Amino acid sequence: MNSEQKYALSFADIVIPQEFICEIIPKKGIEIDRWENIEFDNFLSSLKQPLGLLLNRKHCFSFTFDGLQQMLASPHINAAAFLAHDATSFAISCSDAQMILQTQKPVQSFLDKKDAMAWLATTSPCSTNQAFNTNPDSNLYHAERPEAPLTSKL
């Protein structure tokens, strides 16, 4: 990818700053649960795989316990970096990272976006030649939430 691409989901803005990295910026006050994960995972299935996830804590938001585990257990994600913007969001990010370490994927919290991006780039085992698209055959990925809007490109 030569330029940054931006998308909007019902609960978050998505930025693809470079190939194989997906930044998610949840909306202020949102709680990410199963339905948001289904929407996000459906979106991820359209991108080259696997991806490093940059979870930006620019706004105050929360996860259900299952929501956080489901997001990071996605077969489309190979590593996750939590980007905090202050001491409070850093503490929350570290707590989130501890909760999901059982996903067997690399997870790290950062205060600097450049450091987070560099870490994701080095943890990705994927090169352009190894990229592939996946579309899991699972009810989790095909469930529909009636009021969820379609993804739109900004």
C-alpha positions as CSV (number, residue, x, y, z in Angstrom):
1,M,0.0,0.0,0.0
2,N,1.4,3.3,-1.0
3,S,-0.9,5.6,1.0
4,E,-2.8,5.5,4.2
5,Q,-6.4,4.1,3.8
6,K,-9.2,5.1,6.1
7,Y,-12.5,3.3,6.8
8,A,-15.4,3.7,9.2
9,L,-17.2,0.9,11.1
10,S,-20.2,1.4,13.3
11,F,-18.0,1.5,16.5
12,A,-14.6,2.6,15.3
13,D,-12.5,4.3,12.7
14,I,-10.0,2.1,10.9
15,V,-6.7,3.3,9.4
16,I,-4.4,1.1,7.3
17,P,-1.1,3.1,7.7
18,Q,1.0,0.5,5.9
19,E,0.6,-3.0,4.5
20,F,-0.1,-5.6,7.2
21,I,-0.9,-3.1,9.9
22,C,-4.4,-2.1,10.9
23,E,-5.0,0.7,13.4
24,I,-8.4,0.7,15.1
25,I,-9.6,3.8,16.9
26,P,-12.8,3.0,18.8
27,K,-15.3,5.8,19.3
28,K,-15.6,7.6,22.6
29,G,-17.7,5.8,25.2
30,I,-18.2,2.6,23.1
31,E,-18.1,-0.9,24.7
32,I,-16.7,-3.5,22.3
33,D,-18.5,-6.8,22.6
34,R,-19.2,-9.8,20.4
35,W,-21.1,-7.8,17.8
36,E,-18.4,-5.2,17.2
37,N,-15.9,-8.1,16.9
38,I,-18.0,-9.8,14.2
39,E,-18.2,-6.5,12.3
40,F,-14.4,-5.9,12.7
41,D,-13.5,-9.5,11.8
42,N,-15.6,-9.3,8.7
43,F,-13.8,-6.2,7.7
44,L,-10.4,-7.7,8.4
45,S,-11.2,-10.7,6.2
46,S,-11.1,-8.3,3.2
47,L,-7.4,-7.3,3.9
48,K,-4.1,-9.0,3.2
49,Q,-3.3,-11.3,6.1
50,P,-2.0,-11.7,8.8
51,L,-2.2,-8.2,10.3
52,G,-0.5,-6.4,13.2
53,L,-3.3,-4.6,15.1
54,L,-2.6,-1.2,16.6
55,L,-5.4,-0.5,19.1
56,N,-5.4,3.2,19.7
57,R,-6.7,4.4,23.0
58,K,-7.2,8.0,21.8
59,H,-10.7,7.9,23.2
60,C,-12.1,6.4,26.4
61,F,-13.8,3.1,25.5
62,S,-14.1,-0.4,27.1
63,F,-14.3,-4.1,26.2
64,T,-16.4,-6.8,27.6
65,F,-14.0,-9.6,28.7
66,D,-15.2,-11.7,25.8
67,G,-14.9,-8.8,23.5
68,L,-11.2,-8.3,24.1
69,Q,-10.4,-12.0,23.9
70,Q,-12.5,-12.4,20.7
71,M,-10.8,-9.5,19.0
72,L,-7.3,-10.7,19.6
73,A,-8.1,-14.4,19.0
74,S,-9.0,-13.5,15.4
75,P,-7.1,-15.6,12.8
76,H,-6.5,-12.3,10.9
77,I,-4.4,-10.8,13.6
78,N,-0.9,-12.0,14.4
79,A,0.2,-9.4,17.0
80,A,-1.4,-6.5,18.9
81,A,0.1,-3.2,20.1
82,F,-1.9,-1.0,22.5
83,L,-1.3,2.7,22.0
84,A,-1.8,4.8,25.2
85,H,-1.9,8.5,25.4
86,D,-1.5,9.1,29.1
87,A,-0.7,7.2,32.3
88,T,-4.3,6.1,32.8
89,S,-4.8,4.7,29.3
90,F,-1.3,3.1,29.6
91,A,-2.4,1.3,32.8
92,I,-5.6,0.2,31.2
93,S,-3.7,-1.0,28.1
94,C,-1.3,-3.0,30.2
95,S,-4.2,-4.6,32.1
96,D,-5.9,-5.4,28.8
97,A,-2.6,-7.0,27.5
98,Q,-2.3,-9.1,30.6
99,M,-5.9,-10.4,30.2
100,I,-5.3,-11.7,26.7
101,L,-1.8,-13.1,26.8
102,Q,-3.3,-16.6,26.6
103,T,-4.1,-15.9,22.9
104,Q,-0.5,-17.0,22.2
105,K,0.1,-13.8,20.2
106,P,2.6,-11.1,20.9
107,V,1.0,-8.2,22.8
108,Q,2.7,-5.0,23.9
109,S,1.7,-1.5,25.3
110,F,3.2,1.7,24.0
111,L,3.1,5.5,24.6
112,D,4.7,6.3,21.3
113,K,3.0,5.5,18.0
114,K,6.2,5.2,16.0
115,D,7.5,2.7,18.5
116,A,4.3,0.7,18.3
117,M,4.4,0.7,14.5
118,A,8.0,-0.4,14.5
119,W,7.3,-3.2,16.9
120,L,4.4,-4.4,14.8
121,A,6.5,-4.3,11.7
122,T,9.1,-6.5,13.3
123,T,6.7,-9.0,14.8
124,S,4.9,-9.7,11.5
125,P,6.3,-12.9,9.9
126,C,4.6,-11.8,6.7
127,S,6.1,-10.4,3.6
128,T,4.2,-9.2,0.5
129,N,4.9,-12.6,-1.1
130,Q,3.4,-14.5,1.9
131,A,0.2,-12.4,2.1
132,F,-3.2,-14.2,1.8
133,N,-6.8,-13.5,2.4
134,T,-8.9,-15.7,4.7
135,N,-12.5,-16.1,5.2
136,P,-13.2,-18.5,8.1
137,D,-16.3,-20.7,7.9
138,S,-17.6,-20.0,11.4
139,N,-20.9,-18.7,12.7
140,L,-18.9,-16.1,14.7
141,Y,-17.9,-14.4,11.5
142,H,-21.2,-14.7,9.7
143,A,-23.6,-13.6,12.4
144,E,-25.5,-10.4,11.7
145,R,-26.6,-7.6,14.0
146,P,-29.7,-6.1,12.4
147,E,-28.9,-2.5,13.3
148,A,-25.2,-2.6,12.4
149,P,-24.5,-0.3,9.4
150,L,-22.2,-1.3,6.5
151,T,-18.6,-0.4,6.5
152,S,-17.9,2.8,4.6
153,K,-14.6,4.1,3.1
154,L,-13.8,7.6,4.2
